[in-house]
Amino acid sequence: MRDGRDYWRRFACVVCIGVATIAAVAVTVVLVLAYGRAAQPPSFDVSDASLTHFTLSTSADGPTNISYNLTLTVTVRNPNWAMGATFRSLEVDYLFDGQRFGRVAVVAAPGSVVLRAGDTAVFPVATGAGGERVMNLMNGNGSVVAYRNQSMAGAFDVLVGFCGQVTFKPHAMWCRLEVSCPLKLKLPARDADDGAAAVDDKNATACKVLSPQSGC
């Protein structure tokens, strides 16, 4: 009887050791998959883009100026299932004909926006609200030609670009983030009685995340 009890004790010990080993291996695999590889960059969508004013002016001796009113909604999602994303900075640039004519800070204070794994954040962005905002274009005649052509076509090609820095816990490295969102925006139709009404692009435009920084 005693030999039988010893046998079952040894058997139970072997089973416990085997289960503990399998559990340790499984935990190690999960940790490696979660934290041992480069994080996926956040995804960006732009929706509700509204261009209510977009005027280009030139002068013989001065620069080419552009005045505008532009609003949009930015949706940022952290696709990682185990790592949170913390933004040190995030800015949105507006470009026409390859020239930047506006910049807005989406994340102004380092660490003020933290996205937990799988979380989504929505940022309304308004530029020039309550009046026109005038910026200089450096491309001169080339921008004038592009503006006239697109104005005749009834829509303007505006590139919305994002740049900033983000880190993924538990990694300590800050990664540079660059995102490109090409939009085609129309000005509101003018009516003699009703004036101007905004034309919104309600459909979300998926943005392209450019090549991530090495090691991120």
Secondary structure, DSSP 8 states (H G I E B T S, - for coil): -HHHHHHHHHHHHHHHHHHHHHHHHHHHHHHHHHHSS-----EEEEEEEEEEEEEEE--SSS-EEEEEEEEEEEEEE---SS--EEEEEEEEEEEETTEEEEEEEEE-STT-EEE-TT-EEEEEEEESTTS-EEEEESSTHHHHHHHHHHHHHT-EEEEEEEEEEEEETT----EEEEEEEEEEE----EETTTEE---EE-S-EE-EE----TT-
